[in-house]
Amino acid sequence: MTTAPQGYEGEGFPVRRAFAGVDLALLDPFIHMDQMGEVEYAPGEPKGTAWHPHRGFETVTYIIDGTFEHADNHGGGGSITNGDTQWMTAGGGVLHIERPPEALVASGGLFHGLQLWVNLPQAQKWVQPRYQDLRSGQAALLTSADAGTLVRVIAGEIGGHEGPGSTYTPMTMAHASLEPGAALHLPWDPEQNALLYVLSGDGTVGAERRPVRTGQLVVFGPGESLRVAADPGQEGRHPKLEIVLLGGRPIREPVAWGGPFVMNTQQEVREAMVDFHAGRLGAIPAERV
């Protein structure tokens, strides 16, 4: 178990670095995850990122509250809001931007989301970029036996229910909301690792009922199921225990990570940087008027 340090990303939006300090071998095939917010912006405060490159992995952006706009130089992108997910496969290379819409910048408001980086196996690192626009209504919905938990399956399969996300690496991603005092016991693919991140609230995990709270990551050991429960008393600002569940079949290949590039060797990272500066990842599209 670890507690995520806080920092800033892009033009200055607050994040928790969910995987900081955790051995990449335990996270495989996942590389990086930021919890963006939860923050209440005043008018003029919402921020995003400038245009930036990616190669060799996939970015998964899940918006819980607020609205975010995405675009890339291959024509992918769009607007995502409460419960929507945008799954971008960078593959051989893209230029990308993400930012709040002008209306949200003008009005301010609540913003909360996640961005997850999923590694690609060496054989798929050069695939053509693609974009998946997954709306909240497409997620598979499950409830616990006590009806106290709602589970939204975004990718992979849990208990025979499949999420809409298409992945190169076999993996699972779900968002669960537990009412105070509710318990959740889920079957799990033993070929995948199992991670749990607490977006907000207080509870316990595992057969040992280890306590967890907002901003903590849990790495489970091998097994065919996992357990989590919400404390009977939750603080007023966060009335439920909100968690993200992740699992993936480890790729078990060398990882060379340099900024926005995730490759197998440092030489490949250097080549990606050269390609970017030489314009071989494409040009930034003209702004629409």
LINRA-V81241 format. One record per run of one state. SS is the DSSP state (@ for helix, = for strand, . for the rest). FROM is the first residue (numbers start at 1). TO is the last residue. If there is no record, write none. Layout:
((SS:FROM:TO) (SS:FROM:TO))
This chain:
((.:1:1) (=:2:3) (.:4:4) (=:5:9) (.:10:12) (=:13:17) (.:18:23) (@:24:27) (.:28:29) (=:30:41) (.:42:51) (=:52:55) (.:56:56) (=:57:65) (.:66:67) (=:68:72) (.:73:76) (=:77:80) (.:81:84) (=:85:89) (.:90:93) (=:94:99) (.:100:101) (@:102:107) (.:108:108) (=:109:119) (.:120:121) (@:122:124) (.:125:129) (=:130:134) (.:135:135) (@:136:138) (.:139:139) (=:140:143) (.:144:148) (=:149:155) (.:156:156) (=:157:158) (.:159:160) (=:161:162) (.:163:164) (=:165:165) (.:166:170) (=:171:178) (.:179:182) (=:183:187) (.:188:194) (=:195:200) (.:201:201) (=:202:205) (.:206:209) (=:210:213) (.:214:215) (=:216:219) (.:220:224) (=:225:230) (.:231:240) (=:241:248) (.:249:255) (=:256:258) (.:259:260) (=:261:263) (.:264:265) (@:266:277) (.:278:289))
